[in-house]
Amino acid sequence: MYRTFADFLRALDDEALERLFTLRPDLISPTPPDYAALAVRANSGPSIARVIDSLNAFELQVLEALMVLEEPIKLKELEKITDSSARFVYKKFEELCLVYDGLIPNTLREALGAEPAGLGPRSLAKLDLTKLDRAPESAKKVMSALTWGPPRGSVGDIKNPGPGIAWLLENHFVVPLDQRHVNMPAEVGIYLRGGKVHKELQSKAPDLEGKKYNQSEIDRAAIANISNFLRWCEELLNFWGEVSPTALRSGGLGVRDLKEIAQHLGVSEGCAAFVAELCYLAGLLAIDSDESIAPTNSFDIWLTQDFENKWRNLVSLWLITSRVSGLVGRSDQKFAALGPELDRVSAANIRSRVLEELRSNIELSPNLASLTERMKWLAPLRRGANLRDDLVKWTLEECEWLGITGLGALSTFAAELLEGDEELGVNAALPTPIDYITIQSDQTAIAPGPLQHELAVEMSQIGDIESRGGATVYRFTESSIRRGLDHGKSSAEIIKFLTKISKTALPQPLEYLITDTARKHGQLRVGSIHCYLRCEDPSILTEILADKRIDLALRQIAPTVLVSDFDIDEVLNVLRSNGYLPAAESAQGILLSSPHNKRVKNRPKPPRIVGEIEPPTKEAVTSAIRAIKIGEQSTAKQSQLRSNGMIPRTTANETLDILNKNLNRTLSIGYADNNGGVSHRIIDAQQISNGILLARDHSTGELQTFKIIRITGVAPL
């Protein structure tokens, strides 16, 4: 038996250490200087908590069973109160260093609480458990209430208990806690449970249930989802490039703006929040210094990329982010999209686990209830467990929006992305963009496939999207044509454009709509005083003044001019919503026919919580093991030298001479701090320059600088 946990770690071979650091990467982040420091870190509360978080339901049950056994732990006793498969779990605990030499760290006991599995502490008295079979009825009632926990019960007065409590106290089957409470020892609880710790061992994860699909069906649905998501991103960014919403004082997107963009995209508010969040993370969207939310210059570069690169970048960000857009819109708490409060430490881990389940069950679309129960078994105590069920639900929704899944099952494109393949096949799977539409007699146009980017932008300016899918339906209205005119187009240009790309002739009613709207457009102009309205036709202004629907504090200062206390955007919106067709003009009276597409230069990154420590590479593990062993040797040397009082002492000239002669060698030095205290260091001297010694300190494993004037002595080792 080893004397200490540090001694146990020292006895581990490289293979065992490599396994330990792979399972518990926090132990080498950063690398500890020696085995003693490694032992302290491995038994620290945060590190133990991380290990417990990683255990599944069965492993947790076995761990709880360990807590009620006497040390040193004997495997036969563990199997007796659980089952034979606990042996393999115990081996894993040894690899994790949760137990060593049959001993359990106190930190682990504290982490699991004082009553693991609803059992109290072991009794200090010698118990004859067979007496429990002959217990009076009054005692059996008490035992029945305490058997499955909690092991504590209340009594009226410990000095005058009932006959049942009195019998149990007399035989030490319960022990008094205070004047009004008693506690049942663990041995008694296990005996009453039939020699077991748990009612039922959860040794197997719940089966994953769902519907099976062919991979070809899944990929067809997934590619449609990918196409839709990329289009949503583009439409959102284009929309906010023209009409930039203002961020809330607390940060994030307001409810009204979220509803507006959701309606524009034709999606739910939750989906719109998710699209905005990913654009934010990708640096395509930012909150400017004036609190306006607008696209960045990166958006213009993003538009030039192919579909596969666009999708790959967005999905890669989603996999690692701690941002949880699903929190937006919850009734219990008010969270804003793009706000600072959306980070959750467990989000990335839940996503990873859900995707792992999907990868292990190809062509299966799991139902939510089954997947949630399986996730509960995989990580019952994981941090953020109160949000786990919601995170599983949101992950499935987001997978479908992103095209990671199609019909709820993992797509080939996502599987290849997760495998790290360079070619995903997204570009080849997406339909080839088309360059034509079909205009109907009811003032609608149908695009039977995805339009080329330039054509899609043009169509979105002059037509309202009525339905999306494999085919997109655009409807032409007075307001949509006015929007095209605001973008600097003339009626002739709109007619020419539609005639060119339409497979059918331009209906005469649509042509009349375009020319009539263009004729009215710009007759009424709005500028800023706070602002003014002017019109060559005084009757239009008279009509506006008489219109009771318009509450803009208008007053007439000339037959053709009105002024308002409202800003220009508000006046334009109110007039347009009431059937008028104003156009904006500049302070110089020039018609503003093209909206300003705002871009934000800077890219402030949203806050992100690093929830998990990434598994280390083999090279990192090997380097850590080497550094710990070197540090251990250094610590031993320092300890020996200190015990002998052998901190070297040399003159300044001797110090410099020995250093110059022993570069690239291990040296023992005395080094004075700012207060004059001298510490002992073991170093590997590297270089001397301008009175500074560059050397690797064995205690930290890092390169450091030492002022030669502060070195009190040096000796080769």
Backbone hydrogen bonds, N-H to C=O, Kabsch-Sander energy under -0.5 kcal/mol:
donor,donor_aa,acceptor,acceptor_aa,energy
8,F,4,T,-1.7
9,L,5,F,-2.2
10,R,6,A,-2.2
11,A,7,D,-1.4
12,L,9,L,-1.2
17,L,13,D,-2.2
18,E,14,D,-2.6
19,R,15,E,-2.1
20,L,16,A,-2.3
21,F,17,L,-2.7
22,T,18,E,-1.7
23,L,19,R,-2.1
24,R,20,L,-2.3
27,L,24,R,-1.9
28,I,25,P,-1.4
29,S,26,D,-1.2
29,S,30,P,-0.6
38,L,34,D,-1.9
39,A,35,Y,-2.6
40,V,36,A,-1.9
41,R,37,A,-2.3
42,A,38,L,-2.7
43,N,39,A,-1.5
44,S,41,R,-1.3
48,I,44,S,-2.4
49,A,45,G,-2.5
50,R,46,P,-1.8
51,V,47,S,-1.7
52,I,48,I,-2.4
53,D,49,A,-2.2
54,S,50,R,-1.1
54,S,51,V,-0.7
55,L,52,I,-1.3
57,A,377,W,-2.7
60,L,56,N,-2.2
61,Q,57,A,-1.9
62,V,58,F,-2.3
63,L,59,E,-2.2
64,E,60,L,-2.2
65,A,61,Q,-2.0
66,L,62,V,-1.9
67,M,63,L,-1.2
68,V,64,E,-0.5
68,V,65,A,-1.1
69,L,66,L,-1.4
73,I,102,G,-2.3
78,L,74,K,-1.9
79,E,75,L,-2.8
80,K,76,K,-1.8
81,I,77,E,-1.4
82,T,78,L,-0.7
86,A,83,D,-1.6
87,R,84,S,-1.6
88,F,85,S,-0.9
89,V,85,S,-1.0
90,Y,86,A,-2.6
91,K,87,R,-1.6
92,K,88,F,-1.6
93,F,89,V,-2.2
94,E,90,Y,-1.9
95,E,91,K,-2.0
96,L,92,K,-2.2
97,C,94,E,-0.8
98,L,93,F,-2.7
99,V,93,F,-0.9
100,Y,103,L,-1.8
103,L,100,Y,-2.1
109,R,105,P,-1.5
110,E,106,N,-2.5
111,A,107,T,-2.0
112,L,108,L,-1.6
113,G,109,R,-0.8
113,G,110,E,-0.5
118,G,115,E,-1.8
119,L,116,P,-1.7
120,G,184,M,-0.7
127,L,125,A,-0.5
129,L,127,L,-0.9
131,K,128,D,-1.6
132,L,129,L,-1.6
133,D,130,T,-1.3
134,R,131,K,-1.4
135,A,132,L,-1.2
139,A,136,P,-0.6
140,K,136,P,-2.0
141,K,137,E,-2.0
142,V,138,S,-1.0
143,M,139,A,-2.6
144,S,140,K,-2.6
145,A,141,K,-1.4
146,L,142,V,-1.3
147,T,143,M,-1.5
149,G,146,L,-1.2
153,G,182,V,-2.2
155,V,180,R,-2.9
158,I,179,Q,-2.6
160,N,157,D,-1.3
166,A,162,G,-2.6
167,W,163,P,-2.2
168,L,164,G,-2.0
169,L,165,I,-2.8
170,E,166,A,-2.4
171,N,167,W,-1.6
172,H,169,L,-1.2
173,F,168,L,-2.5
174,V,168,L,-1.0
175,V,183,N,-2.9
177,L,181,H,-3.0
178,D,181,H,-1.4
182,V,153,G,-2.8
183,N,175,V,-2.7
184,M,151,P,-1.7
186,A,121,P,-1.5
189,G,185,P,-1.9
190,I,186,A,-2.7
191,Y,187,E,-2.1
192,L,188,V,-2.4
193,R,189,G,-1.5
194,G,191,Y,-1.4
195,G,190,I,-2.8
196,K,190,I,-0.6
197,V,81,I,-1.5
203,S,201,L,-1.3
209,E,207,D,-0.6
211,K,365,S,-2.0
213,Y,363,E,-2.4
218,I,214,N,-2.1
219,D,215,Q,-2.6
220,R,216,S,-1.9
221,A,217,E,-2.0
222,A,218,I,-2.5
223,I,219,D,-2.6
224,A,220,R,-1.4
225,N,221,A,-1.9
226,I,222,A,-2.6
227,S,223,I,-2.3
228,N,224,A,-2.3
229,F,225,N,-2.7
230,L,226,I,-2.4
231,R,227,S,-1.8
232,W,228,N,-2.5
233,C,229,F,-2.3
234,E,230,L,-2.0
235,E,231,R,-2.9
236,L,232,W,-2.8
237,L,233,C,-2.3
238,N,234,E,-2.5
239,F,235,E,-2.4
240,W,236,L,-2.5
241,G,237,L,-1.2
242,E,238,N,-0.9
242,E,239,F,-0.8
243,V,239,F,-2.7
244,S,242,E,-0.5
247,A,291,E,-4.1
248,L,252,G,-2.4
251,G,248,L,-1.3
253,L,337,A,-3.3
258,L,254,G,-2.0
259,K,255,V,-2.4
260,E,256,R,-2.1
261,I,257,D,-2.2
262,A,258,L,-2.2
263,Q,259,K,-2.3
264,H,260,E,-2.1
265,L,261,I,-2.3
266,G,262,A,-1.4
267,V,262,A,-2.1
272,A,268,S,-2.3
273,A,269,E,-2.4
274,F,270,G,-1.8
275,V,271,C,-2.4
276,A,272,A,-2.4
277,E,273,A,-2.4
278,L,274,F,-2.2
279,C,275,V,-2.2
280,Y,276,A,-2.2
281,L,277,E,-2.6
282,A,278,L,-2.3
283,G,280,Y,-1.1
284,L,279,C,-2.1
285,L,279,C,-1.2
286,A,294,A,-2.2
288,D,286,A,-0.6
288,D,292,S,-3.1
291,E,288,D,-1.9
293,I,245,P,-3.3
294,A,286,A,-2.2
294,A,292,S,-0.6
296,T,284,L,-1.9
297,N,600,V,-1.2
299,F,296,T,-1.3
300,D,296,T,-0.5
300,D,297,N,-0.6
301,I,297,N,-1.0
302,W,298,S,-2.7
303,L,299,F,-1.9
304,T,300,D,-0.5
304,T,301,I,-1.2
305,Q,302,W,-1.3
310,K,306,D,-2.0
311,W,307,F,-2.6
312,R,308,E,-2.9
313,N,309,N,-2.2
314,L,310,K,-1.8
315,V,311,W,-2.6
316,S,312,R,-2.5
317,L,313,N,-1.6
318,W,314,L,-2.0
319,L,315,V,-2.1
320,I,316,S,-0.9
320,I,317,L,-0.5
321,T,317,L,-1.6
324,V,342,L,-2.0
325,S,323,R,-0.5
327,L,324,V,-1.3
328,V,325,S,-1.8
329,G,335,F,-0.8
330,R,327,L,-1.6
335,F,333,Q,-0.9
339,G,336,A,-2.0
342,L,339,G,-0.7
344,R,322,S,-2.4
347,A,344,R,-1.4
350,I,346,S,-2.2
351,R,347,A,-2.3
352,S,348,A,-2.3
353,R,349,N,-2.4
354,V,350,I,-2.6
355,L,351,R,-2.6
356,E,352,S,-2.0
357,E,353,R,-1.9
358,L,354,V,-2.1
359,R,355,L,-2.5
360,S,356,E,-1.7
361,N,357,E,-0.7
361,N,358,L,-0.6
364,L,361,N,-1.8
365,S,211,K,-3.0
365,S,363,E,-0.5
367,N,209,E,-2.4
371,L,367,N,-2.2
372,T,368,L,-2.5
373,E,369,A,-2.1
374,R,370,S,-1.9
375,M,371,L,-2.3
376,K,372,T,-2.0
377,W,373,E,-1.6
378,L,374,R,-2.2
379,A,375,M,-1.8
382,R,379,A,-0.9
385,A,382,R,-1.1
387,L,384,G,-1.7
388,R,385,A,-0.9
389,D,385,A,-0.5
391,L,387,L,-2.6
392,V,388,R,-2.4
393,K,389,D,-2.0
394,W,390,D,-3.1
395,T,391,L,-2.4
396,L,392,V,-2.0
397,E,393,K,-2.0
398,E,394,W,-2.9
399,C,395,T,-2.4
400,E,396,L,-1.7
401,W,397,E,-2.4
402,L,398,E,-2.6
403,G,399,C,-1.1
404,I,399,C,-1.7
405,T,399,C,-1.7
406,G,409,A,-2.4
409,A,406,G,-1.5
411,S,404,I,-2.7
415,A,411,S,-2.1
416,E,412,T,-2.3
417,L,413,F,-1.8
418,L,414,A,-2.7
419,E,415,A,-1.4
420,G,416,E,-0.6
420,G,417,L,-1.0
421,D,416,E,-2.6
424,L,422,E,-0.6
429,A,425,G,-1.5
430,L,426,V,-2.0
434,I,450,P,-2.9
437,I,501,I,-2.2
438,T,446,I,-2.2
440,Q,444,T,-3.5
443,Q,440,Q,-0.9
445,A,474,Y,-2.6
446,I,438,T,-2.7
447,A,472,T,-3.0
452,Q,434,I,-2.1
456,A,452,Q,-2.8
457,V,453,H,-2.2
458,E,454,E,-2.0
459,M,455,L,-2.8
460,S,456,A,-2.1
461,Q,457,V,-1.0
461,Q,458,E,-0.6
462,I,458,E,-1.1
463,G,459,M,-1.9
464,D,475,R,-2.9
466,E,464,D,-0.6
466,E,473,V,-3.4
467,S,473,V,-1.2
472,T,447,A,-2.3
473,V,467,S,-2.3
474,Y,445,A,-3.2
474,Y,472,T,-0.5
475,R,464,D,-3.0
476,F,443,Q,-2.7
477,T,475,R,-0.5
481,I,477,T,-2.6
482,R,478,E,-2.3
483,R,479,S,-1.9
484,G,480,S,-1.6
485,L,481,I,-2.2
486,D,482,R,-2.3
487,H,483,R,-1.0
488,G,485,L,-1.8
488,G,593,S,-1.2
489,K,484,G,-1.6
494,I,490,S,-2.1
495,I,491,S,-2.5
496,K,492,A,-2.4
497,F,493,E,-2.3
498,L,494,I,-2.5
499,T,495,I,-2.3
500,K,496,K,-1.9
501,I,497,F,-1.8
502,S,498,L,-1.5
503,K,437,I,-2.8
511,E,507,P,-1.8
512,Y,508,Q,-2.6
513,L,509,P,-2.2
514,I,510,L,-2.2
515,T,511,E,-2.3
516,D,512,Y,-2.8
517,T,513,L,-2.1
518,A,514,I,-2.1
519,R,515,T,-2.0
520,K,516,D,-1.7
521,H,517,T,-1.9
522,G,581,L,-0.9
523,Q,520,K,-2.0
524,L,520,K,-0.5
525,R,523,Q,-0.6
525,R,534,R,-2.3
526,V,583,A,-2.0
527,G,532,Y,-2.3
529,I,527,G,-0.6
530,H,564,S,-0.7
531,C,564,S,-1.0
532,Y,527,G,-1.6
533,L,562,L,-4.0
534,R,525,R,-2.1
535,C,560,T,-2.1
536,E,523,Q,-0.6
540,I,537,D,-1.4
541,L,537,D,-0.9
542,T,538,P,-2.2
543,E,539,S,-2.2
544,I,540,I,-2.0
545,L,541,L,-2.5
546,A,542,T,-1.6
547,D,543,E,-0.8
547,D,544,I,-0.7
548,K,546,A,-0.7
550,I,547,D,-1.2
551,D,549,R,-0.7
552,L,550,I,-0.6
555,R,563,V,-1.8
557,I,561,V,-1.7
558,A,561,V,-1.4
561,V,558,A,-1.5
562,L,533,L,-3.5
563,V,555,R,-2.6
564,S,531,C,-3.3
565,D,552,L,-0.7
566,F,552,L,-0.6
571,V,567,D,-2.0
572,L,568,I,-2.4
573,N,569,D,-2.3
574,V,570,E,-2.5
575,L,571,V,-2.4
576,R,572,L,-2.3
577,S,573,N,-2.3
578,N,574,V,-0.8
578,N,575,L,-0.7
579,G,576,R,-1.4
580,Y,575,L,-2.4
583,A,524,L,-2.6
585,E,526,V,-2.3
586,S,590,I,-3.0
589,G,586,S,-1.9
592,L,584,A,-2.7
593,S,591,L,-1.2
597,N,595,P,-0.6
598,K,241,G,-3.4
598,K,596,H,-1.1
600,V,295,P,-2.7
611,G,609,I,-1.1
614,E,612,E,-0.6
621,V,617,T,-2.2
622,T,618,K,-2.6
623,S,619,E,-2.4
624,A,620,A,-2.2
625,I,621,V,-2.5
626,R,622,T,-2.1
627,A,623,S,-2.4
628,I,624,A,-2.5
629,K,625,I,-2.1
630,I,626,R,-2.3
631,G,627,A,-2.7
632,E,628,I,-2.4
633,Q,629,K,-2.0
634,S,630,I,-2.3
635,T,631,G,-2.8
636,A,632,E,-2.3
637,K,633,Q,-2.3
638,Q,634,S,-2.8
639,S,635,T,-2.6
640,Q,636,A,-2.3
641,L,637,K,-2.7
642,R,638,Q,-2.6
643,S,639,S,-2.2
644,N,640,Q,-1.4
645,G,642,R,-1.2
646,M,641,L,-3.4
650,T,712,T,-1.7
655,T,651,T,-2.9
656,L,652,A,-2.1
657,D,653,N,-2.3
658,I,654,E,-2.8
659,L,655,T,-2.3
660,N,656,L,-2.2
661,K,657,D,-1.7
662,N,658,I,-1.1
662,N,659,L,-0.6
663,L,660,N,-0.5
664,N,685,A,-2.8
665,R,662,N,-1.3
667,L,683,I,-3.1
668,S,715,A,-3.3
669,I,681,R,-2.5
670,G,713,G,-2.1
671,Y,679,S,-2.7
672,A,710,R,-2.1
673,D,677,G,-2.6
676,G,673,D,-1.6
679,S,671,Y,-2.8
679,S,677,G,-0.5
681,R,669,I,-2.5
683,I,667,L,-2.5
683,I,681,R,-0.5
684,D,696,R,-1.8
685,A,665,R,-1.9
685,A,683,I,-0.6
686,Q,694,L,-2.7
687,Q,694,L,-1.7
689,S,692,I,-2.4
692,I,689,S,-1.5
693,L,706,F,-3.2
694,L,687,Q,-3.4
694,L,692,I,-0.5
695,A,693,L,-0.6
695,A,704,Q,-2.5
696,R,684,D,-2.0
697,D,695,A,-0.6
697,D,702,E,-2.3
698,H,682,I,-2.7
698,H,696,R,-0.5
700,T,697,D,-0.9
701,G,697,D,-3.0
702,E,697,D,-0.5
704,Q,695,A,-3.3
706,F,693,L,-2.6
708,I,691,G,-2.2
708,I,706,F,-0.5
710,R,707,K,-1.7
711,I,708,I,-1.3
712,T,670,G,-1.9
712,T,710,R,-0.7
713,G,670,G,-0.9
715,A,668,S,-2.4
717,L,666,T,-2.0
